[in-house]
Amino acid sequence: MASTQSARRTLTVLLSFGAFGLTNSVWQSALPDLQNSLHLSSSKLGSVITIGYLVAIPLMSIGGRIVDKIGANAICGIALLFMAASLLGIVQIHTYPLLVGCSLFYSAAVGMLDIGINAAAIAREHEREAPLLPTAHGFYSLFAMVSAILYGGLLYFGGGFHTAYIAVSSVVAVFALVLLIGRPMPESRRSATQGAHHAVGLHLFLDLALLAVAGLVFLDLMGDATLGNWSAIYLRSISHGSAIASSLAVAVYHASMACGRFFVNHLLRTISRRQALLIAGLLISGGMVVGIAAHSLALIIGSIFVVGLAIAVVMPIGLSIGGDLKPGSPGDVSAVLIMAAYVSNLISPLLIGALADRYGIRGALGTVVIVGVLIAICGPRVAAMASRRLSVPAD
């Protein structure tokens, strides 16, 4: 009985990541169609995404305390319902200001969901005393890949993003109700003895080791947001408007992320965190150089796969390091690191949109090359700093 309950708790965490991936992938895959539907420039589309994160980030500053107070099931269920409602709202709108309004609600819900599911995964790791975050993030990417493939099939058979948004919203709403009613995920509430220490949580922003990990997460998510949001537009631009090619780009990217995240646990049994981060950074920068320089569709898609594989390795390592540094504060650790990720999401859309309007989408994607170089330089140093703090050998 106990083992069945334990497996159920783990499965629910994984499916929560999957629900997130399913929804976010449809959002990303449909961006070219949404852009064309409302006749938006790249910079205007970027501003829509950025404005949403302007709301999400302040909410996330208190997100850890909310998760630790009311529990991951409640916050994730409510966030999923808001995401579903936002997508249904986008189906009804025909103007830029209304799109901005829906994006505000969607991004705020995404931010709270991200904190909630990662806090639940960190809590579950400590219950099991075994890694779960890489597998959980792999489920996100696996469901995102399937979602992108299904979206491409929908376009092939004459459907549109409106149909996709309605279908995904319905599925996500049902799962949200399961979380709210059944409360099957592990909670990350703090004990009474930890409450006084947790009253503000600002001490975490003064922890240099945790801030260093947050910087690493920021870089990784800058690359992730850039490819996640713009790879479909890039492939559509070089394939003369092929909707199938743009959906394939998102599917391949998330497939590579799934492979990387499922593989990282095995990777870390053979090499250290420092070595993994160095290799990841080099593959990100090298793969993106090929993707920008190539003119063959197959070569570009192959480079997207390599870059996604490498990007996938960094975030789970960062979250695991953060969880090790502060094992008693899963909600706060998740909030600090996910906030760092969302700051990159705030910057990336405006930056890439502006660069794309000025230099073209190929030039804008050069940002990912820089991100890879910085991860290769800074990642091993962050891992070494954390290892010294934990008194664990870095190599």
PyMOL commands that set and color helices and strands:
alter all, ss='L'
color gray80, all
select helices_A, chain A and resi 2-29+31-38+42-61+63-70+72-92+96-128+133-156+161-182+192-198+202-206+208-238+243-270+273-293+297-325+330-364+366-390
alter helices_A, ss='H'
color red, helices_A
deselect
rebuild
show_as cartoon
